Amino acid sequence: MKRRVSAFLMAVMLLCSLLPALAASPGEHTTTVLFTHDLHSHFLPQSDGQGKQSGGYARLKTVLDRERAAHPNALTVDGGDFSIGSLIQTLYTTQGAELRTMGAMGYDAATAGNHEFDHTGTGFASMLNAVVDSGDPSPVLLMANYKPAEDNPDRLDIQRSMAAYGVQDYMLLERGGVTYGLFGLMGEDSHACAPSSGFALGDVAENAQRCVDALKEEGAEFIICLSHSGTNEKKKLSEDEQLAGAVSGIDLIVSGHTHTTLTEPIVVNDTYIVSAGPYCSNLGSVTFSWTEGGRKTLSDYHLIPIDETLPEDAGITTMIDRWKGLVGGTYLAPYGLTYDQVLTVSGFDLLTPESGVQKGNPLGELVADSFLWAVNNLEANAPDVPTVTVTADGVLRAPLYPGEVTTSMAFDVLSMGVGSDGTSGFPLVACYLTGKELKTVAEVDASITPLIPAAQLYMAGMEYSFNTHRMFFNRVTDIQLYQYVDFFHSAVVELPDGTTEPPAPVSPKFYSEIEDDQLYRVVTGMYSAQMLSTVKSKSFGLLSLEPKMADGTPVTDFEACILRDENGSEIKEWYALAAYLQSFGEDGLPLRYTAPDGRKNVSRSWNPVELVKNPNWITVVTLIVLAASAVAAFFLVRALRYAHRRRRYGKKKNL
C-alpha cells in the first residue's frame, strides 16, 4: 500500500514540475534587457546635497548581479557617452578605464556617444588600443552609421584600431535559446556635438533599416538598437521617436544622449523606447514576453536607483581604487594635487544653473571669478589690460554642495574637453573684442539664451542689465566694467583714501565705462571661445563678433591664444577653479557666493519707458515697420468702411 501511495505522490510531483512547460505555448520566450546610458565616467558615488548619494559602479555591479540572478538570460547594454565626467576620464586614451570597467561588470554591448570623441578620432583609437593591449574583457562596440571621414588624414590608423578592438555595425547574440540582433547608432545632434571627431555620419534611418534587415536574414528573433540620439518633449526634436516611426522591425531602442529618465517606455510603431537617466543614477530593466511571429508584450519595466542603501562590489571597488591611484600618479602629479585632497570648505550650496531660467548664478560667477584669478596668479606675463572673463551654462557639469570641496569635485564642475596637449580639460584662452563687441556678448546672453539655454553666460569684470521683454538683440539697457576693491577674499580691505573696512558679503566695486572702439581682453574656455564665432549664425546675422589678437588682427587658431603658466603648461579651466578654491584654505568660500551679486541684473518689467529706451537699429527699424503697418491698417480699415457704406446706401439721386 505504501509503495502505491509513494508512486502516486511521485507521479503528482512529476506532473506538477511539467505543468509550466505544458502550459506554455510552443516557441514562447521571455526577454530581459538591463540598460544604462550617459554614464559619463561616474565611477564613484555622487552626493545629492541632502546627505544621500547616487551612482557608483561598485553599487551598480551589486544591482546587476541581483538582476541577473532573477533573470539569468538577461542582456546588459549601454547607449553611449560612457566617458568624460570625472577625473578617471584622464586615463581614457592610456588605459581605456571605462570600457574595461564595463567589461568587469559584464556588459554585453555598447555604442559610442559624442563624448567618446572629445579626444578626437585619434584619441578614440588610442582608447581602443589600450583596451585591446590590456587583455581585459570589454563590451562589443556597435557603430553602424559612424565611420572615419574619407578626408580624415588619420582614417587608416583609426580603422585599424577599430578592427583590432572588433567594432561592428551589428552583432548576433544567442542567450537562453533566443538569437538577439543588436546594432548601434549615432544621432544627428550627437554628431553635431562632436565637431572634432573626424568621423562622418551616415543616414540614421537608412542604416538602421539596413541592420534590421541583415539581422533578420541572419536569424535574429529580437532586435535591439543602442541609439545615442535621444528623445525630446518636442516631437520634431525627438530623434529616437522619429527613428522608430521610420524603421520597421526594431523591438527595443535604448535611448541615450538627452539624459532623459523615462518612468514608462515610449511606444512608436510597435517599438519600445527606454531611458534610465544619466550618471549611473539608475539601472533600467525591461522584460518582454513574446512568441515567434507574434507581437511582444511588455511584462515589466522598472528603474532601480543606485544609491547609498546598496553594498559595493569588492572587485569593482578594488579596480576603481587602482584607477584613482593612476590618476594621482600621472595626471594630477604635475599640479601637486591628489584625487581626494581637500581644497577648501563651503557652508552653502553652489548649484548648476536652472535650465532656461535667465538670472545670475553663484556657481557660474565663482567659475568666472576663478578665471580672472588665474589671469592674475597663474598666467605667465599676463598683460595689464582691462579683462573680462566668461563661462557658459553648458560647461558647468556638476554642483558644489556644503562641506569639504576636493580636487575631484572641482574637476567635475569643468570636466569637459581636451587641450592641445592631448590631456583632459579645456584650456583657458584669451582673445580681444572691441567695446562694441563686448556689449554684443551681453546681448548674446540676453537674447540667445531663451533659444539655447546652454548659451547662458556668467562673467567677471563686466556688469550689465537687460529686460527680457524688450526687442530681441536689443535687450541690454546698461553695461559697464568693474573691479572689486578686494576681489578675491572677504578680508579687511584698504580703500583708496587709506581707510579700512571690515569684511562684507560683497566687496565694493570700481566702475568704468566701455569705449566702443577700444580693445578689451576676454578670457574664457576653449569651447566657449570657439562658440563666439558662431554668434552671427545663431542670431540670424543680426549680431556679429570677431575674436582678435592683441594687435587687432583676427584670430585664425585659438591654440595660439591658450593661457600658459611659467612652465609653459596650459592653464586648464578646472585647475583655475581648483587653485582659486584652494586659495581660500580653511577660511572657506566667502559669503558673497551665497547668492548672485548683481553683476547680471535681469528685469521682466513691462514699463514702456524701459522697453524702448536706448534703442538700437533693430528696435528702431522694427518700430518704424510697426508704425507704418499700423498707419496702413488704419487707412485700409477706413477705406473698407467707406466702400461698405457706399454699397449699403448707394449714391443719392437728384429730384
ABEGO torsion letter per residue (X at the ends): XAAAAAAAAAAAAAAAAAAAAAABBBGBBBBBBBBBBGAGGBABBBBAGAGBBBEEAAAAAAAAAAAAAABAABBBBBAEGABEGBAAAAAAAAAGAAAAAAAAAGBABBBBBAAAAAAEAAAAAAAAAAAAAAGBBBBBBBBAABBBBAABAAAAAAAAAAAAAGBBABBBBBBGGBBBBBBBBBBAAAAAABAAAGBBBBBAAAAAAAAAAAAAAAGBABBBBBBBAEBBABAAABAAAAAAAABBGBABBBBBGAGBBBABBBBBGGBBBBBAEBGGABBBBBBBBBBBGBBBBBABBBBBBBBAABBBBAAAAAAAAAAAAAAAAAAAAAAGBBAABBABBBABBBBBBBBGBBBBBAAAAAAAAAAAAAAAAABBGBBBBBBBBBBBAAABABBBBBEBBBAAAAAAABABEBBAAGBBEBBBBBBBBBAAAAAAAAAAAAAAAAABAAABBBBBGBBBBBBAABBBGAABABBBBBBBABAABBBBBBBAAGBBBBBBABBBBBBBBBBAABBBBBBBBAAAAAAAAAAAAAAGGABBBBBBBAAGBBBABAAAABBBBAAGBBBBAAAAAAAAAAAAEAAEBBAAAABBAGABBBBABABAAAAABGBBAAAAAAAAAAAAAAAAAAAAAAAAAAAAAAAAAEBBBBX
